[in-house]
Amino acid sequence: MVLHKVPPLLKSQSNLPFFVPEVVSIGPYHHCRSHDGNQLAAMVPYKIEVSAQYGNEARMRVHGLAEKVSLMYEGDQYAGMDRNAFLDMLFYDACFIIHFISTVGRNPTNSVSHTSSQSKEAPPPSVDMHLQGYVIRDLLLLENQLPYEVLKAVMPKGFENELKKFISERREPEHLLDMLHEKLVGHGGGGDKRSETGKDRWDSLKFRSVKELSEKGIKFLRSTTCRLTDVQYKA
């Protein structure tokens, strides 16, 4: 399995924001931009602070995946980075993802890393509310993914089952974006086969813009939630 980059042919200056993270860099493809004094760089100390909650054992589990993940990204081994820098980056990024989902993506009272009001320990850091929507967007970008096995190496006990129930239970995904894709459109390797003809298979891959659908008389109403799964169709 390789975590691919977006083909250069699809990128242009006008649509670059659809492919490039704005708040948090995950994985090696935009890691270099985390040192430019921008918003991505501002997240680096936060990641390191969050990782302290997961301990050295979790870090060693990620480092133990070195051979397996070394060629999972396009480019040279370890994505052209120093081996230890590459593995530490994966560890920090995995800790950030698990922490963010557990404290923001779910009810904090059920969070695996939430500090109770009776605890004397300092509460874990949290992402500013005005940035949370941008973080969710960044976590689902194609070039901003981690191998799922790296996430598993950091997950607290019981968290994987909750994550699968939250998005998908059918199979182990390759990364978070694959998990969401599975939930929304199903797995390409199975399911109903409407037709075996090449034309029908090609037609099933076509997508229509909202503008095209509106011109055909289909009306759209704004959803009352921000969940991608809360899309309804009414005749």
Secondary structure, DSSP 8 states (H G I E B T S, - for coil): --B----GGG--TTTGGGTS-SS---SSTTGGGGGSSSHHHHTHHHHHHHHTTTHHHHHHHHHTTHHHHTTSBSSSGGGGS-HHHHHHHHHHHHHHHHHHHHHTSS-GGG-TT---TT--S-------HHHHHHHHHHHT-TTS---HHHHHHH--TTHHHHHHHHH--SS--SSHHHHHHHHHH--TTSS-----SHHHHHHTT----HHHHHHTT------SS--TT------
